[in-house]
Amino acid sequence: MEKVCVLGAGSTRYGNLSDGIADITTQASAAAIEDAGIAPKDVKAAYISNVFGVADKQVHLGPVLMSNLGIPDRPSLSIESACGSGSVSFREAYANVAAGFYDCLVVSGVEKVTHTGTEWTTTYFAYCSDYFYEGQMGVSFPGLFASMARAYLTEFDATEEDFAQVAVKNHNNGILNPKAHLRKKITVDDVMRSAVIASPLKLFDCCPFSDGASSVILCTEKFAKDHGGDYVEVIGSGRGGSPAALQGREHITTIPSTRTAADAAYRMAGITPKDVDFAEVHDCFTIAEVVDTEDLRFFEKGEGIQAVREDRTSLNSDISVNPSGGLKSKGHPIGATGVGQVVEVFDQLTGRAGERTVKDAKIGLTHNFGATGASCAVHIFQSV
């Protein structure tokens, strides 16, 4: 296989954006192309991750993007995998470059939902669950993750204040990220006093609805070297699946797809979890980050919450988890999230992360799943 590299990255800010879905996708993609030091004509194809284009009246987004970039003859493919769409799109693009089909691709993720209002947006999100067993029965994602949180509190030595500390940490990181949605310092007391959404999860345990777009340029190692810019190598890639409905799993404090995807990525990269310097993980709710760090094997089962309590996942600690601010603070435009994680890794490993820099980082990991983890992709990157 060809070695695959990330050569450039671009992103809009995340939050409530006034521009339409096609415009913000073009903005992020053009920024990534410029960052890579290439021209649009160098891009041979595009992979677009998007879930709710219908909410902004644009579902066939790929050809629109390519037309806007001035390369309408280049093929494109739109990919949907709920909240994990970005990482799945990245995986498919990675596979095509590795197989030698293309030497340069743009991968763009985008979502535009804040204009639909909370009721409709919550309804759209529910369509990503196993709707027969969950969504149509009135179970929202806060309710599903609250079930996971309650099970974790029952099974392990954990408190609601421990979950709150995850939110505090990620907000501290997000303050340092100029493109984050929620750049606001919070305390454990703020989290505990915020409105209960689905017990034990409160408002500040939950990520926001966000608009945004992120893009990266994927290419062969030869293409990267020929064009002379900073690049990082993709050294591991893995995917996994879980039963769609939470009730179908043996343990609801474990996400099987994460373990499968992570193990495959570690094997491909030839590393262990201890070699990872920082990770961007899917923290749609505070409980999710705790479960993620265990399923990624950074900590043993039940010890992820202790690591939070001991401040071992903060910036420049044992392992820096979500230096970008994560979904909780950076935001969660679901089609863009997985690609945005790669943007953060690229910025970290090329020395462009500013105040949130993970010192002496050589290896970064991204973890992004759909729904309650029904689908998942994990990628590992190394500086060169």
Order of alpha helices (4+ residues) and beta strands (2+ residues): beta-alpha-beta-alpha-beta-alpha-beta-alpha-alpha-alpha-alpha-beta-beta-beta-alpha-beta-alpha-beta-alpha-alpha-beta-alpha-alpha-beta-beta
